[in-house]
């Protein structure tokens, strides 16, 4: 019988990016360094990051604060629409607004996203083969974090929408053999000073 062990999946959204999203801002770099300092005590074995510059730069800055944790570039950790809902799946009072919002994104993100989202579930979730628990960090984007949390909670597929994540905040999901996934931490910004905690959120969601 093949042994399986727990997986601890650490998720973070990239640091604050410039208006054209080509690079991190000074605040974004500070956020990434502070996240790395927080993770020094975690037994991370790998850091995965999406292919876009803002995710790669965040992962590199986090990695510089750690000791020898390898970086892995990963397409499924990228920025895309993980699931395109049908109108009948959505709440009737907000379906038009939600579908209109998704229609603003490039066709490539909408068409290729669901396949990448399934790859992300296969690659990053569930218990691992082996006898030792695995701790790994994925530096990614808001939509994928929402998708993975939705899956952990066994919520409807469209429910990735509306789960918002701040820049460089930390979420941890635990996958244990024979048990449902557990969301141990969500959108935690305790490692960030107050002036860096709300970037990435629209103003009406600042609490």
KEKE-3310 file (N, C-alpha, C; in steps of 0.2 Angstrom, whole numbers, plus 5000, padded with zeros to 4 digits):
npx = (5004:5003:5011:5004:5004:5002:4999:5004:4998:5003:4998:4999:4996:5004:5015:5011:5008:5014:5005:5004:5006:5019:5029:5034:5029:5038:5031:5026:5038:5042:5032:5034:5046:5044:5034:5042:5051:5042:5040:5051:5052:5044:5043:5047:5048:5047:5045:5033:5029:5019:5020:5020:5028:5026:5022:5033:5044:5040:5041:5054:5060:5054:5060:5074:5074:5074:5081:5089:5078:5070:5065:5051:5045:5028:5015:5001:5000:4997:4989:4972:4955:4947:4936:4921:4906:4889:4874:4863:4868:4871:4867:4852:4849:4862:4868:4869:4878:4890:4893:4895:4907:4916:4917:4925:4938:4953:4950:4958:4962:4949:4946:4957:4959:4950:4956:4969:4966:4961:4973:4980:4973:4976:4990:4993:4985:4978:4983:5000:5011:5020:5030:5032:5026:5022:5027:5023:5024:5014:5015:5005:4990:4975:4963:4966:4969:4956:4949:4955:4953:4939:4937:4943:4933:4923:4913:4901:4907:4907:4909:4922:4922:4922:4929:4942:4959:4972:4987:5002:4997:4993:4988:4983:4981:4977:4979:4974:4976:4961:4953:4943:4949:4957:4955:4967:4972:4967:4970:4979:4987:4996:5010:5012:5014:5002:5000:5002:4993:4981:4982:4977:4964:4948:4942:4930:4930:4939:4942)
npy = (4994:5011:5024:5039:5057:5072:5087:5104:5118:5133:5149:5164:5180:5190:5204:5221:5229:5239:5251:5246:5233:5227:5226:5225:5237:5249:5247:5235:5227:5228:5222:5209:5205:5206:5196:5185:5185:5182:5169:5162:5153:5142:5126:5125:5117:5120:5133:5139:5148:5159:5163:5177:5193:5200:5190:5182:5191:5193:5180:5178:5188:5184:5171:5175:5178:5166:5150:5142:5137:5130:5138:5137:5139:5140:5136:5133:5141:5153:5169:5169:5165:5154:5147:5147:5152:5147:5156:5151:5146:5156:5168:5175:5189:5195:5190:5196:5206:5199:5191:5201:5207:5196:5196:5206:5202:5196:5185:5174:5172:5168:5156:5147:5146:5137:5124:5126:5128:5116:5109:5115:5111:5097:5098:5105:5102:5091:5076:5070:5059:5048:5048:5059:5075:5088:5105:5118:5133:5144:5157:5167:5173:5183:5176:5162:5159:5161:5151:5139:5139:5139:5126:5118:5120:5114:5121:5128:5128:5141:5149:5154:5167:5183:5180:5187:5192:5200:5209:5200:5194:5180:5163:5147:5130:5114:5097:5082:5064:5055:5064:5079:5094:5107:5124:5133:5146:5162:5175:5182:5196:5199:5200:5212:5230:5242:5251:5244:5234:5233:5234:5229:5227:5233:5249:5248:5237:5238:5235)
npz = (5000:4996:5004:5011:5014:5024:5015:5016:5009:5005:5001:4991:4985:4973:4976:4977:4962:4948:4938:4925:4927:4925:4934:4951:4963:4974:4986:4984:4983:4997:5003:4999:5004:5018:5019:5015:5027:5037:5033:5036:5047:5042:5036:5022:5006:4993:4981:4971:4957:4946:4928:4926:4927:4940:4949:4948:4952:4965:4971:4970:4979:4991:4991:4993:5007:5013:5016:5004:4997:4983:4968:4957:4941:4935:4925:4928:4939:4935:4929:4926:4921:4930:4929:4919:4922:4919:4915:4922:4934:4942:4955:4952:4954:4952:4941:4928:4930:4935:4924:4915:4920:4919:4905:4901:4902:4893:4879:4878:4892:4897:4889:4890:4903:4912:4909:4914:4927:4931:4930:4940:4952:4951:4953:4964:4975:4988:4998:4998:4990:5000:5015:5023:5029:5017:5014:5004:4994:4984:4974:4967:4959:4962:4957:4956:4969:4975:4968:4972:4986:4985:4980:4991:5001:4995:4988:4975:4958:4952:4963:4965:4962:4970:4981:4989:4989:4997:4992:4994:5006:5017:5014:5020:5017:5022:5018:5022:5022:5020:5026:5024:5016:5025:5029:5036:5037:5032:5020:5028:5035:5045:5045:5039:5039:5044:5033:5022:5021:5014:5000:4983:4986:4982:4987:4994:5001:5011:5028)
capx = (5000:5007:5010:5002:5005:4999:5001:5002:4998:5004:4996:5000:4995:5010:5015:5008:5011:5014:4999:5004:5007:5025:5034:5032:5030:5042:5027:5026:5044:5042:5027:5037:5052:5041:5031:5048:5054:5037:5040:5058:5050:5040:5048:5045:5052:5047:5041:5030:5026:5016:5025:5020:5033:5024:5023:5040:5048:5038:5044:5062:5061:5052:5066:5080:5074:5074:5088:5090:5071:5070:5060:5049:5040:5023:5010:4995:5000:4997:4983:4967:4949:4947:4929:4916:4899:4883:4870:4858:4872:4873:4862:4848:4850:4868:4871:4872:4884:4895:4895:4898:4913:4921:4918:4930:4945:4955:4947:4963:4961:4943:4946:4962:4959:4948:4961:4975:4963:4961:4980:4982:4970:4980:4997:4994:4980:4977:4988:5005:5013:5026:5028:5033:5022:5026:5025:5025:5021:5012:5015:5000:4985:4968:4958:4968:4968:4949:4947:4958:4949:4932:4938:4944:4927:4918:4908:4900:4912:4907:4910:4928:4921:4920:4934:4947:4965:4976:4994:5007:4994:4995:4983:4986:4976:4980:4976:4976:4973:4955:4949:4942:4954:4955:4958:4970:4973:4965:4971:4982:4992:4999:5017:5013:5012:4995:4999:5003:4988:4974:4983:4974:4957:4944:4941:4924:4931:4943:4938)
capy = (5000:5017:5029:5046:5061:5079:5093:5111:5123:5141:5153:5171:5184:5194:5210:5227:5230:5245:5252:5242:5226:5225:5226:5227:5244:5249:5244:5228:5224:5228:5217:5202:5204:5205:5189:5180:5185:5178:5162:5159:5147:5137:5121:5125:5113:5122:5139:5139:5155:5160:5166:5184:5197:5202:5184:5180:5195:5192:5174:5179:5192:5179:5166:5178:5178:5159:5147:5137:5134:5131:5141:5133:5142:5135:5139:5133:5146:5160:5173:5167:5164:5147:5143:5152:5150:5148:5161:5148:5144:5162:5171:5179:5196:5198:5186:5200:5210:5195:5189:5207:5208:5191:5197:5211:5199:5193:5179:5169:5170:5164:5150:5143:5146:5131:5119:5127:5127:5109:5107:5118:5106:5091:5099:5108:5100:5084:5073:5069:5052:5048:5047:5065:5080:5093:5112:5122:5140:5145:5164:5167:5179:5183:5172:5156:5158:5160:5144:5134:5140:5136:5119:5116:5121:5110:5126:5128:5130:5148:5153:5157:5174:5186:5178:5192:5191:5206:5208:5197:5191:5172:5158:5140:5125:5108:5091:5076:5058:5053:5070:5085:5099:5112:5131:5135:5153:5165:5182:5185:5201:5201:5202:5218:5236:5244:5255:5239:5228:5233:5235:5224:5226:5239:5253:5247:5230:5239:5234)
capz = (5000:4995:5010:5009:5020:5023:5011:5018:5003:5007:4995:4992:4979:4972:4979:4974:4955:4944:4934:4919:4930:4922:4939:4958:4966:4980:4992:4983:4985:5004:5005:4997:5009:5024:5018:5016:5033:5041:5031:5038:5051:5039:5033:5015:5002:4986:4980:4964:4955:4940:4924:4925:4931:4946:4953:4948:4956:4972:4973:4971:4985:4996:4992:4996:5014:5015:5015:4999:4995:4976:4964:4951:4937:4934:4921:4932:4945:4932:4930:4921:4923:4932:4928:4916:4924:4915:4919:4927:4940:4946:4958:4947:4954:4950:4935:4922:4932:4936:4917:4911:4923:4916:4898:4901:4902:4887:4877:4880:4899:4898:4885:4892:4911:4915:4909:4919:4934:4933:4931:4947:4957:4951:4955:4971:4981:4990:5001:4994:4991:5004:5023:5027:5026:5013:5014:4998:4993:4977:4973:4961:4958:4966:4955:4957:4976:4976:4965:4977:4992:4984:4980:4998:5004:4991:4986:4968:4954:4951:4969:4966:4962:4976:4986:4987:4992:4997:4990:4999:5012:5017:5016:5021:5016:5024:5015:5026:5020:5023:5029:5020:5017:5031:5028:5042:5038:5025:5019:5034:5034:5051:5044:5035:5043:5042:5027:5017:5021:5010:4993:4980:4987:4980:4993:4998:5004:5016:5034)
cpx = (5004:5005:5008:5003:5002:5002:4999:5003:4998:5002:4997:4999:5002:5009:5012:5012:5010:5007:4998:5006:5014:5030:5031:5033:5035:5038:5027:5032:5044:5038:5030:5042:5049:5037:5037:5051:5049:5038:5046:5057:5046:5045:5046:5050:5053:5043:5039:5028:5024:5021:5025:5025:5032:5024:5030:5045:5046:5041:5051:5063:5059:5058:5072:5080:5074:5081:5087:5083:5071:5064:5058:5043:5034:5017:5003:4995:4999:4990:4978:4961:4948:4941:4924:4910:4894:4878:4865:4862:4872:4867:4858:4849:4857:4872:4873:4878:4890:4898:4898:4905:4918:4922:4923:4937:4946:4952:4952:4963:4955:4943:4951:4962:4956:4953:4967:4972:4963:4968:4982:4979:4974:4987:4998:4990:4981:4983:4994:5008:5020:5025:5029:5029:5026:5023:5028:5021:5020:5011:5011:4996:4978:4964:4959:4967:4960:4946:4949:4954:4942:4932:4939:4938:4921:4912:4907:4906:4913:4909:4917:4928:4919:4924:4940:4953:4969:4983:4998:5003:4995:4989:4986:4980:4980:4976:4979:4973:4967:4951:4948:4947:4952:4959:4960:4971:4971:4967:4974:4987:4995:5006:5018:5011:5005:4995:5000:4998:4983:4976:4980:4967:4954:4942:4935:4924:4936:4940:4943)
cpy = (5006:5022:5036:5050:5068:5083:5100:5116:5130:5144:5160:5174:5188:5200:5215:5228:5237:5245:5247:5235:5223:5223:5227:5234:5244:5246:5237:5224:5223:5222:5210:5200:5202:5198:5184:5180:5181:5171:5158:5153:5142:5132:5120:5121:5116:5129:5139:5146:5155:5163:5173:5187:5198:5196:5182:5184:5194:5186:5175:5183:5188:5174:5169:5179:5171:5156:5141:5133:5135:5134:5137:5137:5138:5139:5139:5138:5153:5163:5171:5166:5156:5143:5149:5149:5151:5152:5157:5146:5150:5164:5176:5186:5199:5194:5191:5204:5205:5193:5195:5208:5203:5193:5202:5208:5196:5186:5173:5167:5166:5157:5145:5142:5140:5125:5120:5126:5120:5106:5109:5113:5100:5092:5101:5106:5093:5082:5071:5061:5052:5048:5054:5071:5085:5100:5116:5128:5141:5153:5165:5174:5178:5177:5164:5154:5157:5153:5139:5134:5137:5129:5115:5116:5117:5115:5125:5131:5138:5152:5155:5165:5177:5184:5182:5191:5197:5204:5205:5195:5183:5168:5151:5135:5118:5102:5085:5070:5056:5058:5075:5090:5104:5119:5133:5142:5156:5172:5185:5190:5203:5202:5209:5224:5238:5247:5250:5234:5228:5234:5228:5223:5233:5242:5251:5240:5231:5239:5236)
cpz = (5000:5001:5007:5015:5018:5018:5014:5012:5006:5000:4996:4985:4979:4975:4975:4967:4952:4940:4928:4921:4927:4928:4946:4959:4972:4986:4990:4984:4993:5006:5004:5002:5015:5024:5019:5023:5038:5039:5033:5043:5049:5036:5025:5011:4995:4986:4972:4963:4948:4935:4923:4929:4938:4951:4953:4953:4964:4975:4974:4977:4991:4997:4995:5003:5017:5014:5010:4997:4987:4973:4958:4948:4935:4930:4925:4937:4942:4933:4925:4925:4924:4930:4925:4918:4919:4919:4924:4933:4945:4950:4953:4947:4952:4944:4930:4924:4932:4929:4914:4914:4919:4909:4896:4900:4895:4885:4879:4887:4900:4895:4888:4900:4914:4914:4913:4926:4936:4934:4938:4952:4957:4954:4962:4976:4982:4994:4996:4995:4994:5011:5026:5024:5022:5013:5008:4997:4986:4977:4966:4961:4962:4964:4956:4965:4978:4973:4970:4983:4991:4983:4987:5002:5001:4989:4978:4964:4953:4957:4970:4965:4968:4982:4985:4992:4992:4995:4996:5006:5011:5018:5016:5021:5018:5021:5018:5023:5024:5027:5024:5021:5022:5029:5034:5043:5031:5025:5025:5032:5040:5051:5041:5040:5040:5035:5021:5016:5016:5002:4989:4981:4985:4987:4997:5002:5010:5023:5040)
residu = (UNK:UNK:UNK:UNK:UNK:UNK:UNK:UNK:UNK:UNK:UNK:UNK:UNK:UNK:UNK:UNK:UNK:UNK:UNK:UNK:UNK:UNK:UNK:UNK:UNK:UNK:UNK:UNK:UNK:UNK:UNK:UNK:UNK:UNK:UNK:UNK:UNK:UNK:UNK:UNK:UNK:UNK:UNK:UNK:UNK:UNK:UNK:UNK:UNK:UNK:UNK:UNK:UNK:UNK:UNK:UNK:UNK:UNK:UNK:UNK:UNK:UNK:UNK:UNK:UNK:UNK:UNK:UNK:UNK:UNK:UNK:UNK:UNK:UNK:UNK:UNK:UNK:UNK:UNK:UNK:UNK:UNK:UNK:UNK:UNK:UNK:UNK:UNK:UNK:UNK:UNK:UNK:UNK:UNK:UNK:UNK:UNK:UNK:UNK:UNK:UNK:UNK:UNK:UNK:UNK:UNK:UNK:UNK:UNK:UNK:UNK:UNK:UNK:UNK:UNK:UNK:UNK:UNK:UNK:UNK:UNK:UNK:UNK:UNK:UNK:UNK:UNK:UNK:UNK:UNK:UNK:UNK:UNK:UNK:UNK:UNK:UNK:UNK:UNK:UNK:UNK:UNK:UNK:UNK:UNK:UNK:UNK:UNK:UNK:UNK:UNK:UNK:UNK:UNK:UNK:UNK:UNK:UNK:UNK:UNK:UNK:UNK:UNK:UNK:UNK:UNK:UNK:UNK:UNK:UNK:UNK:UNK:UNK:UNK:UNK:UNK:UNK:UNK:UNK:UNK:UNK:UNK:UNK:UNK:UNK:UNK:UNK:UNK:UNK:UNK:UNK:UNK:UNK:UNK:UNK:UNK:UNK:UNK:UNK:UNK:UNK:UNK:UNK:UNK:UNK:UNK:UNK)
# end
